[in-house]
Amino acid sequence: MKVKYIVYAILIIGFTALVGYRISKNKSAAGESGGGGGGAPTAGAKGGAGGGPAMRVDGVVVKPQAFNNSLAVTGSIEANEQVAIRGQVSGLVRSITFQEGSQVKKGQVLVKIDDAELRAQLAQAQTQQNLASENAERARLLLQKEAISREEYDIATADFRTAKAQTQLIRAQLSKTTIIAPFSGRIGLRNISVGAFLSPETVVANLVSTDPVKITFSVPEKYSNQVKPNTQISFSVAGSNEKFAGNVYAIEPGIEATSRTLQLRARAANPSGFLRPGSFASVELPLSVLNNALLVPSEAVVPVQNGKKVFVAEKGKAQERMIETSTRTEKDVLVTSGIQPGDTVLTTGILTLKEGSPVKVKVPAS
């Protein structure tokens, strides 16, 4: 029994000594790493917010440069002239003298409406006009001889004028039975056939003139003072990599209140007919040339609630700068305020950076 107690006592003493030894070693290690709790930080924590090492980031030095300020907007292609061909009088279609989808000339006859009834009315009106003319001439001669009163002469003259006006009215109605092309262009698909009854509400076909074409587009209000007539634009359409040229010829005098945009219209040659009305157009509108523009890479700009910001490196630390921007290109953003020439703008790690974070910046060789 005594041997058993002695063994237990030895084990307890050994375990207690081991625990004490480990506690003593841990305290010694903590004292060395912490410098006694009041020493200076080690080289590995130099300059770090919260004792962290400096983050390695990329950056660019902002330099003034010439910039061709242009604006990319969307628009639509429209016909130079477009009209729905309709008749002005009702009647049966006697002939159709155009081919669907063909080119027609200004003044070309397109449709002829039956005019037999109007011709009969015209013949009757001409007969009445001739009779009224003879009566008026006879009344004039009698008035000169004082054989009739002035009143009788005035009545005869009025009858002649009435008959003449009636003849002119029927002639005008007769001319409307012939539908002609108001301008040269390409006519579309017809909606009538010979023998059909045509009314003024019926659309015969659409006529469009597509050389040149019009390009209608809008720019934001803040650019309204930078656009001018006779500005050369370039644009492209879906399904083609070709760049087309146009010229701004008209600008809406006022800003659209709902969209806060200004509408412009350009004209472009289209001899081949490749540009079709209704097509979507990607328009590039040159605004002005800035000689001392400040550009930063688009990946350096961080959208925030009150605007946009960038990080710049100052004395080895990241500093936030609120900026105002203007035009955006494929790679860069034009900054109008918030940074100065010579600032080093950070381009990587910006989503993890904070104000005052230590950074080590790598600037590419220019």
Summary of the structure (lengths in Angstrom):
residues: 366
radius of gyration: 44.9
end to end distance: 88.8
largest distance: 178.3
contacts: 1004
relative contact order: 0.18
helix: 29%
strand: 40%
